[in-house]
């Protein structure tokens, strides 16, 4: 399995649970030091680590190629990488808009595209974490929500198109979770948010969706 965003607030607990279940893993994230620390904390076979910036056009393919070579194939991709951003409509910074679309839409689309040959061969699974924002617009989060909604739409269409080939594509839309992502926005400042979900609980639910062959995990399922 390939896990993206492995050093993040969801990536670490998801990787820990998958490793405990006996999965052979390839982990990717931007920070090589943190990536190695996460890998060293897992039990079982030490996973492959690939430090990469998935917003660069060639990196999704490079990461997938490294994972396939190390694992001898690819049964699943778990995409957890993402970014947040907050701004009123009409005040968005162009650079932040571009970065939100790169991180929250284009990078995962390129990753799924790169992984498809291996997933088709394995009749595998791609679980993509979008967000509750994909289920409806939220004031102050127009650009952020639009990027997540675009990804959710792409993932939903991919699920329909790829089902006959035996590839399962799962759109997981967790509610606000206490990962710290809202505290590190690409632009703006997060509004006062209600207490979010426990990352450990959300991670457990995501792993359950993988194991139980679920095809969608809406926010109401968390």
N, CA and C of each residue as an Amber inpcrd file, in Angstrom:
protein
   666
   0.8360000  -1.1970000   0.0000000   0.0000000   0.0000000   0.0000000
   0.8760000   1.2530000   0.0000000   0.4130000   2.2550000  -0.7180000
   1.0710000   3.5540000  -0.7310000   0.2240000   4.5360000   0.0600000
   0.8300000   5.1980000   1.0370000   0.1390000   6.1930000   1.8570000
   0.7870000   7.5470000   1.6130000  -0.0010000   8.5130000   1.1600000
   0.5060000   9.8700000   0.9910000   0.1320000  10.7060000   2.2130000
   0.8790000  11.7790000   2.4170000   0.6280000  12.5910000   3.6080000
   0.8980000  11.8140000   4.8790000   1.8820000  10.9250000   4.8150000
   2.1090000   9.9720000   5.9090000   2.6000000  10.6220000   7.1880000
   3.1040000  11.8430000   7.1090000   3.5900000  12.5100000   8.3190000
   2.5270000  13.4020000   8.9500000   1.3540000  13.4800000   8.3510000
   0.3160000  14.3850000   8.8230000  -0.5040000  13.8220000   9.9660000
  -1.4730000  14.6260000  10.3800000  -2.2920000  14.2600000  11.5280000
  -3.1400000  13.0300000  11.3220000  -3.4870000  12.7180000  10.0820000
  -4.1690000  11.4600000   9.7690000  -3.2010000  10.4130000   9.2420000
  -2.1740000  10.8580000   8.5330000  -1.2450000   9.9210000   7.9150000
  -0.5590000   9.0080000   8.9020000  -0.1240000   9.5720000  10.0090000
   0.5810000   8.7450000  10.9910000  -0.3250000   7.6800000  11.6110000
  -1.5110000   8.0200000  12.1440000  -2.3430000   6.9700000  12.7280000
  -2.8520000   5.9580000  11.7060000  -3.1120000   6.4050000  10.4850000
  -3.5200000   5.4470000   9.4590000  -2.3760000   4.4870000   9.1550000
  -1.1690000   5.0110000   8.9830000  -0.0080000   4.1580000   8.7070000
   0.2370000   3.1830000   9.8490000   0.0840000   3.6540000  11.0740000
   0.2920000   2.7970000  12.2440000  -0.6920000   1.6410000  12.2450000
  -1.9480000   1.9320000  11.9540000  -2.9660000   0.8790000  11.9500000
  -2.7620000  -0.1010000  10.7990000  -2.3900000   0.4000000   9.6480000
  -2.1470000  -0.4950000   8.5170000  -0.9520000  -1.3960000   8.7800000
   0.1110000  -0.8370000   9.3470000   1.2890000  -1.6450000   9.6690000
   0.9490000  -2.7060000  10.7040000   0.1480000  -2.3430000  11.6970000
  -0.2440000  -3.2990000  12.7350000  -1.0780000  -4.4330000  12.1590000
  -1.7940000  -4.1430000  11.0700000  -2.6090000  -5.1710000  10.4220000
  -1.7940000  -6.0310000   9.4640000  -0.5060000  -5.7220000   9.3230000
   0.3680000  -6.5390000   8.4930000   0.5750000  -6.0390000   7.0810000
   0.1000000  -4.8390000   6.7820000   0.2710000  -4.3060000   5.4300000
   1.7230000  -3.9170000   5.1800000   2.2040000  -4.1900000   3.9930000
   3.5080000  -3.6960000   3.5600000   3.2940000  -2.3210000   2.9550000
   4.0540000  -1.3450000   3.4390000   3.7590000   0.0420000   3.1350000
   4.8850000   0.7570000   2.4010000   4.4770000   1.7180000   1.6070000
   5.3610000   2.7590000   1.0860000   4.7540000   4.0750000   1.5410000
   5.5560000   4.9080000   2.1730000   5.0700000   6.1630000   2.7440000
   5.6940000   7.3400000   2.0160000   4.8890000   8.3640000   1.7740000
   5.4360000   9.5660000   1.1630000   4.9420000  10.8130000   1.8820000
   5.7870000  11.8360000   1.8580000   5.5000000  13.1260000   2.4660000
   6.6060000  14.0760000   2.0620000   6.4420000  15.3410000   2.3670000
   7.4390000  16.3310000   1.9460000   8.6720000  16.3460000   2.8430000
   8.4890000  16.1050000   4.1270000   9.5640000  16.2620000   5.1130000
  10.2640000  14.9230000   5.3360000  11.4770000  14.7970000   4.8090000
  12.1900000  13.5170000   4.8840000  12.4550000  13.0970000   6.3220000
  12.8340000  14.0390000   7.1840000  13.1180000  13.7050000   8.5740000
  11.9050000  13.1680000   9.2950000  10.7740000  13.8410000   9.1480000
   9.5430000  13.3780000   9.7920000   9.0850000  12.0540000   9.2020000
   9.3010000  11.8800000   7.9160000   8.9220000  10.6360000   7.2560000
   9.7060000   9.4630000   7.8290000  11.0010000   9.6490000   8.0050000
  11.8310000   8.5900000   8.5760000  11.4320000   8.3050000  10.0260000
  11.0370000   9.3460000  10.7530000  10.6140000   9.1560000  12.1420000
   9.3390000   8.3290000  12.2120000   8.3910000   8.6150000  11.3250000
   7.1510000   7.8280000  11.2840000   7.4630000   6.3850000  10.9120000
   8.2860000   6.1960000   9.8900000   8.6290000   4.8380000   9.4520000
   9.2810000   4.0440000  10.5750000  10.1630000   4.6940000  11.3290000
  10.8490000   4.0090000  12.4180000   9.9550000   3.6590000  13.5820000
   8.8110000   4.3280000  13.6760000   7.9000000   4.0680000  14.7940000
   6.9520000   2.9090000  14.5340000   6.9090000   2.4330000  13.3050000
   5.9630000   1.3820000  12.9470000   6.5480000   0.0040000  13.2270000
   5.6920000  -0.9050000  13.6030000   6.1310000  -2.2800000  13.8000000
   6.1810000  -3.0240000  12.4730000   6.6930000  -4.2410000  12.5130000
   6.7670000  -5.0600000  11.3100000   7.8740000  -4.6200000  10.3780000
   7.7430000  -4.9860000   9.0980000   8.7510000  -4.6160000   8.1090000
   8.8200000  -3.0960000   7.9690000  10.0360000  -2.5670000   7.9690000
  10.1750000  -1.1170000   7.8110000   9.6740000  -0.7140000   6.4290000
   8.7970000   0.2820000   6.3580000   8.2640000   0.6750000   5.0570000
   9.2720000   1.4410000   4.2140000   9.0180000   1.4670000   2.9320000
   9.7580000   2.3420000   2.0360000   9.3280000   3.7790000   2.3140000
  10.2650000   4.6960000   2.3210000   9.9330000   6.1130000   2.4460000
  10.4010000   6.8480000   1.2000000   9.5350000   7.7080000   0.6920000
   9.8550000   8.4930000  -0.5000000   9.4890000   9.9450000  -0.2110000
  10.4890000  10.7750000   0.0480000  10.2380000  12.2000000   0.2580000
   9.9510000  12.8430000  -1.0940000   8.7950000  13.4950000  -1.1970000
   8.4020000  14.0630000  -2.4860000   7.3970000  15.1860000  -2.2870000
   7.3700000  16.0840000  -3.2510000   6.3680000  17.1410000  -3.3080000
   5.4070000  16.7890000  -4.4370000   4.2340000  16.3000000  -4.0860000
   3.3010000  15.7990000  -5.0880000   2.7040000  16.8930000  -5.9570000
   2.9430000  18.1630000  -5.6230000   2.4470000  19.2300000  -6.4860000
   3.3190000  19.4190000  -7.7240000   4.5130000  18.8310000  -7.7310000
   5.3620000  18.8830000  -8.9210000   4.8770000  17.8280000  -9.9060000
   4.6770000  18.1750000 -11.1720000   4.0020000  17.2760000 -12.1090000
   4.5950000  15.8840000 -12.2350000   5.9240000  15.7480000 -12.0810000
   6.5490000  14.4430000 -12.2750000   6.5990000  13.5920000 -11.0080000
   6.2820000  14.1840000  -9.8670000   6.4760000  13.4640000  -8.6120000
   5.4500000  12.3620000  -8.3400000   4.1630000  12.5270000  -8.6560000
   3.2400000  11.4140000  -8.4280000   3.6760000  10.1280000  -9.1350000
   4.0970000  10.2530000 -10.3980000   4.5450000   9.0640000 -11.1230000
   5.8020000   8.4780000 -10.4970000   6.7280000   9.3380000 -10.0860000
   7.9660000   8.8570000  -9.4750000   7.6870000   8.1190000  -8.1710000
   6.7690000   8.6320000  -7.3810000   6.4200000   7.9820000  -6.1140000
   5.7630000   6.6320000  -6.3690000   4.8270000   6.5920000  -7.2980000
   4.1600000   5.3260000  -7.6210000   5.1700000   4.3120000  -8.1460000
   6.0600000   4.7350000  -9.0260000   7.0650000   3.8140000  -9.5730000
   7.9360000   3.2290000  -8.4620000   8.3400000   4.0660000  -7.5130000
   9.1690000   3.5890000  -6.4060000   8.4030000   2.5970000  -5.5470000
   7.1280000   2.8770000  -5.2960000   6.3120000   1.9760000  -4.4780000
   6.1090000   0.6370000  -5.1700000   5.8010000   0.6730000  -6.4550000
   5.5740000  -0.5660000  -7.2070000   6.8410000  -1.4120000  -7.2450000
   7.9770000  -0.7680000  -7.4620000   9.2440000  -1.5110000  -7.5060000
   9.5490000  -2.1540000  -6.1570000   9.3410000  -1.4120000  -5.0800000
   9.6590000  -1.9220000  -3.7380000   8.6880000  -3.0090000  -3.2960000
   7.4080000  -2.8140000  -3.5810000   6.3790000  -3.7300000  -3.0840000
   6.0710000  -4.8690000  -4.0500000   6.5480000  -4.7480000  -5.2760000
   6.2380000  -5.7700000  -6.2640000   4.8440000  -5.6370000  -6.8310000
   4.2710000  -4.4670000  -6.7240000   2.9070000  -4.2040000  -7.1720000
   2.2790000  -3.1920000  -6.2430000   0.9990000  -2.9480000  -6.4440000
   0.3190000  -1.9630000  -5.6100000  -1.1310000  -2.3800000  -5.4260000
  -1.4570000  -2.7810000  -4.1930000  -2.8270000  -3.1940000  -3.8780000
  -3.7250000  -2.0170000  -3.5380000  -3.1430000  -0.9550000  -2.9930000
  -3.9650000   0.1710000  -2.5550000  -3.1530000   1.4540000  -2.4980000
  -3.8430000   2.5430000  -2.7410000  -3.3170000   3.8890000  -2.5250000
  -4.2450000   4.5760000  -1.5370000  -3.6690000   5.1400000  -0.4970000
  -4.4480000   5.8870000   0.4960000  -3.9420000   7.3230000   0.4530000
  -4.7540000   8.2060000  -0.1040000  -4.3140000   9.5940000  -0.2840000
  -4.8440000  10.4600000   0.8450000  -3.9180000  10.9450000   1.6810000
  -4.2720000  11.7380000   2.8550000  -3.6790000  13.1400000   2.8210000
  -2.8440000  13.4280000   1.8540000  -2.2030000  14.7440000   1.7820000
  -3.2290000  15.8120000   1.4270000  -3.0730000  16.9910000   2.0060000
  -3.9910000  18.0760000   1.6940000  -3.5460000  19.3690000   2.3360000
  -4.2540000  20.4400000   1.9930000  -3.9660000  21.7540000   2.5610000
  -5.2760000  22.5000000   2.7440000  -5.2560000  23.4990000   3.6180000
  -6.4480000  24.3070000   3.8670000  -6.1870000  25.7570000   3.4740000
  -7.2540000  26.5220000   3.3460000  -7.1290000  27.9390000   3.0370000
  -8.4290000  28.6520000   3.3410000  -8.3360000  29.8760000   3.7940000
  -9.5210000  30.6220000   4.2220000  -9.4600000  32.0390000   3.6640000
 -10.5350000  32.4550000   2.9910000 -10.5980000  33.8140000   2.4460000
 -12.0250000  34.1070000   2.0080000 -12.4320000  35.3620000   2.1480000
 -13.7280000  35.7840000   1.6310000 -13.6880000  35.8050000   0.1060000
 -14.8370000  35.5770000  -0.5160000 -14.9210000  35.5950000  -1.9700000
 -14.4390000  36.9500000  -2.5000000 -13.5660000  36.8910000  -3.4840000
 -13.0420000  38.1020000  -4.0930000 -11.7610000  38.6140000  -3.4770000
 -11.3530000  38.0110000  -2.3630000 -10.1190000  38.4640000  -1.7070000
  -9.0020000  37.4260000  -1.8090000  -9.2580000  36.3390000  -2.5270000
  -8.2740000  35.2570000  -2.5800000  -6.9940000  35.7100000  -3.2850000
  -5.8820000  35.3140000  -2.7420000  -4.5770000  35.5670000  -3.3400000
  -4.3430000  34.5700000  -4.4730000  -3.8640000  35.0500000  -5.6200000
  -3.6880000  34.1720000  -6.7780000  -2.7520000  33.0050000  -6.4880000
  -1.6460000  33.2770000  -5.8240000  -0.7000000  32.2070000  -5.5210000
  -1.3320000  31.1580000  -4.6150000  -2.1160000  31.6040000  -3.6370000
  -2.7750000  30.6630000  -2.7380000  -3.8300000  29.8460000  -3.4740000
  -4.5610000  30.4880000  -4.3930000  -5.5360000  29.7560000  -5.2050000
  -4.8540000  28.6470000  -5.9990000  -3.7590000  29.0040000  -6.6530000
  -3.0240000  28.0140000  -7.4410000  -2.5470000  26.8620000  -6.5630000
  -2.0180000  27.1930000  -5.3900000  -1.4860000  26.1600000  -4.5040000
  -2.5910000  25.2590000  -3.9700000  -3.7490000  25.8380000  -3.6210000
  -4.8720000  25.0190000  -3.1520000  -5.3030000  24.0260000  -4.2230000
  -5.4090000  24.4910000  -5.4590000  -5.8030000  23.5920000  -6.5400000
  -4.7430000  22.5300000  -6.8000000  -3.4830000  22.9080000  -6.6960000
  -2.4100000  21.9350000  -6.8810000  -2.4540000  20.8480000  -5.8130000
  -2.5440000  21.2640000  -4.5550000  -2.4760000  20.3060000  -3.4480000
  -3.7490000  19.4780000  -3.3420000  -4.8960000  20.1460000  -3.4210000
  -6.1590000  19.4840000  -3.0990000  -6.8870000  18.9050000  -4.2970000
  -6.4270000  19.1990000  -5.5170000  -7.0830000  18.6270000  -6.6920000
  -6.0970000  18.0060000  -7.6770000  -5.2000000  18.8030000  -8.2320000
  -4.3470000  18.2850000  -9.2970000  -3.4070000  17.1850000  -8.8260000
  -2.7910000  17.3520000  -7.6640000  -1.8460000  16.3350000  -7.1840000
  -2.5170000  14.9750000  -6.9940000  -3.6650000  14.8880000  -6.3030000
  -4.2950000  13.5730000  -6.1650000  -4.8040000  12.9980000  -7.4820000
  -5.2420000  13.8610000  -8.4010000  -5.6660000  13.3660000  -9.7130000
  -4.4750000  12.7480000 -10.4450000  -3.3490000  13.4320000 -10.4180000
  -2.1480000  12.8870000 -11.0650000  -1.6910000  11.5970000 -10.3870000
  -1.8170000  11.5460000  -9.0740000  -1.4250000  10.3410000  -8.3440000
  -2.2970000   9.1560000  -8.7500000  -3.6050000   9.3670000  -8.8010000
  -4.5090000   8.2850000  -9.1920000  -4.2230000   7.8380000 -10.6160000
  -3.9930000   8.7830000 -11.4940000  -3.6760000   8.4510000 -12.8850000
  -2.4020000   7.6110000 -12.9680000  -1.3940000   7.9940000 -12.1950000
  -0.1350000   7.2510000 -12.2050000  -0.2950000   5.8450000 -11.6480000
  -1.1740000   5.6990000 -10.6620000  -1.3320000   4.4050000  -9.9900000
  -2.2500000   3.4440000 -10.7310000  -3.0170000   3.9330000 -11.6890000
  -4.0450000   3.0960000 -12.3130000  -3.5320000   1.7920000 -12.9220000
  -2.4370000   1.7920000 -13.6810000  -1.9930000   0.5090000 -14.2360000
  -1.7490000  -0.5500000 -13.1660000  -1.0850000  -0.1760000 -12.0840000
  -0.8160000  -1.1380000 -11.0110000  -2.0950000  -1.5330000 -10.2900000
  -2.9960000  -0.5810000 -10.0790000  -4.2570000  -0.8960000  -9.4010000
  -5.1330000  -1.7950000 -10.2620000  -5.1310000  -1.5690000 -11.5630000
  -5.8980000  -2.4520000 -12.4510000  -5.3460000  -3.8710000 -12.3970000
  -4.0360000  -3.9800000 -12.4220000  -3.4160000  -5.3070000 -12.3860000
  -3.7510000  -6.0390000 -11.0970000  -3.7850000  -5.3110000  -9.9870000
  -4.0460000  -5.9280000  -8.6820000  -5.5210000  -5.9740000  -8.3340000
  -6.3610000  -5.3350000  -9.1640000  -7.7770000  -5.1220000  -8.8020000
  -7.8330000  -4.5040000  -7.4020000  -7.1010000  -3.4200000  -7.2890000
  -6.8720000  -2.8020000  -5.9870000  -7.8220000  -1.6700000  -5.6620000
  -7.4230000  -0.8790000  -4.6820000  -8.2740000   0.1710000  -4.1180000
  -7.5200000   1.4900000  -4.0330000  -8.2190000   2.5630000  -4.3610000
  -7.7240000   3.9150000  -4.0880000  -8.7070000   4.5690000  -3.1320000
  -8.2410000   4.8850000  -1.9420000  -9.0640000   5.6180000  -0.9810000
  -8.5380000   7.0400000  -0.9210000  -9.3940000   7.9810000  -1.2660000
  -9.0010000   9.3900000  -1.3460000  -9.7890000  10.1770000  -0.3130000
  -9.0820000  10.8260000   0.5840000  -9.7440000  11.6830000   1.5690000
  -9.9690000  13.0500000   0.9300000 -11.2340000  13.4020000   0.7610000
 -11.5820000  14.7400000   0.2840000 -11.8860000  15.5720000   1.5350000
 -13.1470000  15.8330000   1.8280000 -13.4870000  16.5620000   3.0550000
 -14.9910000  16.7490000   3.1110000 -15.4940000  17.0310000   4.2840000
 -16.9120000  17.3680000   4.4320000 -17.2620000  18.5850000   3.5820000
 -16.2920000  19.4610000   3.3080000 -16.5370000  20.6350000   2.4660000
 -17.0400000  20.2580000   1.0820000 -16.7400000  19.0540000   0.6250000
 -17.2130000  18.6140000  -0.6820000 -18.7190000  18.3860000  -0.6930000
 -19.3230000  18.3110000   0.4730000 -20.7600000  18.0350000   0.5600000
 -21.6160000  19.2980000   0.5470000 -20.9990000  20.4660000   0.6610000
 -21.7610000  21.7050000   0.6280000 -20.8770000  22.9050000   0.8790000
 -21.2090000  24.0490000   0.2740000 -20.3620000  25.2380000   0.4130000
 -20.3980000  25.8200000   1.8200000 -19.2760000  26.4120000   2.2090000
 -19.1390000  27.0460000   3.5180000 -18.5730000  28.4450000   3.3160000
 -19.2080000  29.4410000   3.8950000 -18.7360000  30.8170000   3.7750000
 -17.3260000  30.9490000   4.3330000 -16.5060000  31.7090000   3.6410000
 -15.1280000  31.9100000   4.0650000 -14.1800000  30.8280000   3.6070000
 -14.7230000  29.8070000   2.9390000 -13.8970000  28.6840000   2.4860000
 -14.2090000  28.3490000   1.0300000 -14.5540000  29.3630000   0.2340000
 -15.0030000  29.1170000  -1.1340000 -13.9580000  28.3910000  -1.9740000
 -12.7370000  28.9030000  -1.9910000 -11.6950000  28.2940000  -2.8210000
 -11.2930000  26.9240000  -2.2910000 -11.1370000  26.8350000  -0.9850000
 -10.7850000  25.5660000  -0.3360000 -11.8550000  24.5230000  -0.6260000
 -13.1210000  24.8930000  -0.4110000 -14.2130000  23.9590000  -0.6570000
 -14.3420000  23.5820000  -2.1150000 -14.0990000  24.5440000  -3.0180000
 -14.1980000  24.2470000  -4.4450000 -13.1610000  23.2190000  -4.8730000
 -11.9430000  23.3350000  -4.3420000 -10.8990000  22.3630000  -4.6710000
 -11.2750000  20.9740000  -4.1750000 -11.8130000  20.8970000  -2.9620000
 -12.2230000  19.6080000  -2.4080000 -13.4210000  19.0400000  -3.1620000
 -14.3640000  19.9070000  -3.5490000 -15.5240000  19.4450000  -4.3060000
 -15.1110000  18.9280000  -5.6790000 -14.1460000  19.6010000  -6.2970000
 -13.6430000  19.1370000  -7.5890000 -13.0210000  17.7530000  -7.4580000
 -12.2370000  17.5560000  -6.4120000 -11.6240000  16.2470000  -6.1940000
 -12.6840000  15.1860000  -5.9370000 -13.6760000  15.5120000  -5.1200000
 -14.7410000  14.5540000  -4.8260000 -15.4920000  14.1630000  -6.0950000
 -15.7490000  15.1350000  -6.9630000 -16.4280000  14.8480000  -8.2240000
 -15.5860000  13.9350000  -9.1060000 -14.2940000  14.2000000  -9.1760000
 -13.3940000  13.3640000  -9.9760000 -13.3520000  11.9410000  -9.4290000
 -13.2360000  11.8300000  -8.1130000 -13.1620000  10.5100000  -7.4790000
 -14.4610000   9.7390000  -7.6950000 -15.5940000  10.4320000  -7.5910000
 -16.8720000   9.7650000  -7.8160000 -17.0090000   9.2390000  -9.2300000
 -16.5870000  10.0440000 -10.2040000 -16.6350000   9.5900000 -11.5920000
 -15.6760000   8.4320000 -11.8250000 -14.4830000   8.5150000 -11.2270000
 -13.5090000   7.4270000 -11.3580000 -14.0610000   6.1310000 -10.7830000
 -14.7710000   6.2270000  -9.6630000 -15.3490000   5.0290000  -9.0480000
 -16.3100000   4.3380000 -10.0040000 -17.1130000   5.1210000 -10.7080000
 -18.0680000   4.5390000 -11.6600000 -17.3560000   3.9480000 -12.8670000
 -16.3770000   4.6680000 -13.3910000 -15.6900000   4.2100000 -14.5940000
 -14.8430000   2.9660000 -14.3570000 -14.2360000   2.8780000 -13.1800000
 -13.2510000   1.8200000 -12.9390000 -13.8290000   0.5790000 -12.2840000
 -15.0780000   0.6430000 -11.8870000 -15.6590000  -0.4870000 -11.1560000
 -15.6040000  -1.7770000 -11.9700000 -15.9040000  -1.6890000 -13.2620000
 -15.9190000  -2.9000000 -14.0890000 -14.5360000  -3.5130000 -14.2380000
 -13.5050000  -2.7010000 -14.0870000 -12.1440000  -3.2340000 -14.1950000
 -11.6610000  -3.8220000 -12.8770000 -12.5130000  -3.7580000 -11.8510000
 -12.1590000  -4.3450000 -10.5630000 -11.4400000  -3.4110000  -9.6240000
 -11.2910000  -2.1440000 -10.0110000 -10.6360000  -1.1580000  -9.1460000
 -11.7040000  -0.4410000  -8.3190000 -11.5160000  -0.4230000  -7.0210000
 -12.4390000   0.2660000  -6.1110000 -11.8640000   1.6370000  -5.7810000
 -12.6450000   2.6710000  -5.9890000 -12.2280000   4.0330000  -5.6740000
 -13.1840000   4.5800000  -4.6190000 -12.6340000   4.9770000  -3.4880000
 -13.4360000   5.3700000  -2.3290000 -13.2530000   6.8590000  -2.0460000
 -14.3690000   7.5700000  -1.9630000 -14.3550000   8.9780000  -1.5640000
 -14.6750000   9.0350000  -0.0750000 -13.7050000   9.4280000   0.7310000
 -13.9010000   9.5520000   2.1820000 -13.9550000  11.0320000   2.5440000
 -15.0460000  11.4410000   3.2030000 -15.2650000  12.8600000   3.4680000
 -15.4060000  13.1080000   4.9710000 -14.3190000  12.9970000   5.7100000
 -14.4170000  13.1840000   7.1580000 -14.7820000  14.6130000   7.5260000
 -15.4910000  14.7820000   8.6350000 -15.7490000  16.1280000   9.1400000
 -14.4660000  16.7400000   9.6910000 -14.5700000  17.9660000  10.1550000
 -13.4070000  18.6410000  10.7370000 -12.7550000  17.7430000  11.7780000
 -11.4600000  17.5510000  11.6320000 -10.6940000  16.6490000  12.4900000
  -9.5120000  17.4150000  13.0720000  -9.1610000  17.1030000  14.3040000
  -8.1050000  17.8460000  15.0020000  -6.7090000  17.3900000  14.5690000
  -6.4180000  17.6300000  13.2940000  -5.1010000  17.2780000  12.7510000
  -4.1260000  18.4510000  12.7820000  -4.6150000  19.6410000  13.0550000
  -3.7770000  20.8290000  13.0000000  -3.7250000  21.4710000  11.6300000
  -4.4030000  20.8730000  10.6340000  -4.3510000  21.4030000   9.2690000
  -4.9170000  22.8190000   9.1990000  -5.9940000  23.0700000   9.9310000
  -6.6110000  24.4000000   9.9020000  -5.7040000  25.4690000  10.5020000
  -4.7450000  25.0450000  11.3030000  -3.8080000  25.9990000  11.9150000
  -2.6420000  26.3480000  10.9970000  -2.5560000  25.6750000   9.8490000
  -1.4590000  25.9130000   8.9000000  -2.0230000  26.1930000   7.5020000
  -2.9320000  27.1580000   7.3820000  -3.5520000  27.4000000   6.0770000
  -2.5730000  28.0160000   5.0800000  -2.8440000  27.7750000   3.8120000
  -2.0410000  28.4050000   2.7640000  -2.3450000  29.8920000   2.6680000
  -3.5410000  30.2720000   3.1080000  -3.9250000  31.6760000   3.1020000
  -4.9840000  31.9160000   4.1650000  -4.9970000  33.1180000   4.7170000
  -6.0240000  33.4890000   5.6760000  -5.8470000  32.8610000   7.0420000
  -6.8780000  33.0010000   7.8400000  -6.9090000  32.4600000   9.1960000
  -8.2020000  31.6890000   9.3840000  -8.1130000  30.5360000   9.9780000
  -9.3050000  29.7180000  10.1910000 -10.2780000  30.4290000  11.1240000
 -11.5780000  30.3510000  10.8330000 -12.5600000  30.8780000  11.7680000
 -12.6030000  29.9990000  13.0120000 -13.3250000  30.4320000  14.0000000
 -13.4880000  29.6060000  15.1900000 -14.2960000  28.3730000  14.8020000
 -13.7050000  27.2230000  14.9570000 -14.3340000  25.9670000  14.5530000
 -14.7480000  25.1700000  15.7820000 -15.8080000  24.3900000  15.6650000
 -16.1670000  23.5160000  16.7810000 -15.0960000  22.4520000  16.9900000
 -15.1250000  21.8330000  18.1390000 -14.1810000  20.7510000  18.4080000
 -14.2750000  19.6940000  17.3200000 -13.1250000  19.3400000  16.7540000
 -13.1200000  18.3690000  15.6760000 -13.0310000  16.9390000  16.1720000
 -13.1230000  16.0280000  15.2360000 -13.0140000  14.6030000  15.5340000
 -11.5920000  14.2490000  15.9640000 -11.4870000  13.1920000  16.7450000
 -10.1940000  12.6510000  17.1570000  -9.5420000  11.9780000  15.9480000
  -8.3170000  12.3560000  15.5770000  -7.6580000  11.7340000  14.4260000
  -7.5600000  10.2150000  14.5300000  -7.3840000   9.6940000  15.7300000
  -7.3020000   8.2400000  15.8880000  -8.6200000   7.5760000  15.5000000
  -9.7310000   8.1930000  15.8670000 -11.0370000   7.6370000  15.5170000
 -11.2740000   7.7140000  14.0110000 -10.8950000   8.8300000  13.4200000
 -11.0560000   8.9740000  11.9740000 -10.1610000   7.9760000  11.2390000
  -8.9360000   7.8100000  11.7030000  -8.0240000   6.8380000  11.0910000
  -8.5960000   5.4310000  11.1620000  -9.1580000   5.0730000  12.3070000
  -9.7530000   3.7460000  12.4610000 -10.9010000   3.5500000  11.4760000
 -11.6860000   4.6030000  11.2730000 -12.8210000   4.5050000  10.3420000
 -12.3330000   4.3620000   8.9040000 -11.2820000   5.0520000   8.5550000
 -10.7420000   4.9360000   7.2020000 -10.1970000   3.5400000   6.9410000
  -9.4830000   2.9910000   7.8990000  -8.9430000   1.6420000   7.7400000
 -10.0810000   0.6280000   7.6530000 -11.1290000   0.8300000   8.4230000
 -12.3020000  -0.0550000   8.3480000 -12.9140000  -0.0170000   6.9500000
 -12.9800000   1.1620000   6.3650000 -13.5190000   1.2840000   5.0150000
 -12.6800000   0.5060000   4.0100000 -11.3680000   0.5330000   4.1920000
 -10.4910000  -0.2490000   3.3230000 -10.7430000  -1.7380000   3.4730000
 -10.8000000  -2.1890000   4.7120000 -10.9310000  -3.6220000   5.0020000
 -12.3020000  -4.1510000   4.5980000 -13.3320000  -3.3450000   4.8090000
 -14.7080000  -3.8000000   4.5830000 -15.2020000  -3.5790000   3.1650000
 -14.3400000  -3.1820000   2.2660000 -14.7170000  -2.9850000   0.8620000
 -15.8140000  -1.9450000   0.6710000 -15.8160000  -0.9190000   1.5030000
 -16.7850000   0.1630000   1.3210000 -16.4170000   0.9800000   0.0900000
 -17.4140000   1.6300000  -0.4820000 -17.1900000   2.3930000  -1.7060000
 -17.3690000   3.8940000  -1.5220000 -17.8290000   4.3030000  -0.3690000
 -17.9770000   5.7180000  -0.0600000 -18.0580000   5.8610000   1.4450000
 -17.4340000   6.9160000   1.9760000 -17.4980000   7.1680000   3.4140000
 -17.8790000   8.6380000   3.6050000 -19.1760000   8.9390000   3.6280000
 -19.6040000  10.3210000   3.8040000 -19.3190000  10.8160000   5.2120000
 -19.4600000  12.1080000   5.4080000 -19.1660000  12.6810000   6.7240000
 -20.0320000  12.0790000   7.8160000 -21.2530000  11.6870000   7.4630000
 -22.1670000  11.1160000   8.4600000 -21.7200000   9.7530000   8.9610000
 -20.7490000   9.1260000   8.2740000 -20.2950000   7.7870000   8.6630000
 -19.1830000   7.8270000   9.6930000 -18.7190000   9.0290000  10.0580000
 -17.6200000   9.1370000  11.0110000 -18.1600000   9.3860000  12.4180000
